[in-house]
């Protein structure tokens, strides 16, 4: 994977191609169907005019369609007028309401809460950036622990750029299958290290067990399998290489709920993830060799709200929190280390813009609140329609 190159030109070219495809979809002229020609029905002969004619308006006299209706015109009553008014005020299925608009924009930015209709493809392109900096104290003691042999501060600063293609397909109206293909570029400014390669490919499934009813929250169950296709951090030379993946398989599942209360959407989710144990390693860690890793389990939750400013613009804010525990690192000399639980939390803000009737783009920004979280994250996502796979 690390033979892809050391420069980010590939990512720049990939972004240009995706933006060009999106612009081509918007710029393509829509074909306007030609209405068929309707031959008018023959009209009844006009009646003899009275000596003093009074010309009625179109709203007062209905146009006769045949001779019998011309002889016996229908006189509108108060009841028929009220029914016509009610029919005119009824919301059509094609009308645009603020609730529908808000729900559409919300699901475009939060994929965990969205489902595809049966037989519908959806493609999405995400660009992400994160910055992480940390300072660690490296201490080494003598064999009898009576003297200090090494004391130094290790600085770590990494810039990570990601390009991810998400593809989803509706197996049923309430069941959606998804897959994501990430391409990762990392830059370590302190160690002068770079890497470009494939990240961890993931597959997911989203299911809505209860049909959506007006006034009730939407509930979606989801599960995902993350593979280890990226470069493992436990199999590289940590002194001169960087990883593009986490190095192990993980299976997660959870539930998400959302409720539209115009003009906002309130949402939240919780998930639990398990990971497989990695063995057969031989990575140098100081004066020891790492032989196996048990990543442990992760419990996470998130909640937030989205607010619609108008038909074209909406904003959302969310909080994410996760706790990872039960990790264990074993070395070839028989020793093992069980680190403390890792706590990651962040605040995220998303701005959603409708650039066309069928396209919504999202710009996001996040702040890490703990040492185990990236300091800053930025993101941009947009839908793609490529080779006619995406359907309305």
RATACOR-V940552 format. One line per field, one symbol per residue. psi: psi as a letter, one per 40 degrees, with the letter a starting at -180 (. if undefined). Layout:
# RATACOR-V940552
psi=???
This chain:
# RATACOR-V940552
psi=deedieieddddddddddddddddddehhhhhihhihhhiihiiiiihiidgihhiidedhihidadddddgihhhidddddddddddeihideihiddddddddddddgddeiiiihehihhihhhihihhhihihhhhiidefeihdhhihhihhhhhhihhhhhihhdidehhhiihhihhhihhddefiiihahahhiiihhhhdhihiheiihhhhiiihhafeihheeeihddeiiieaeeiiihiiaiiiihhghfihhiiiiihhiiihhifighhgbeihhdihhdaihhiiiiaiihhdadehiiihihhhihhifihhiideeiihgiihhhhiihihhhhhheidehhihhihihheideiidhiiihiiiihhfedhi.
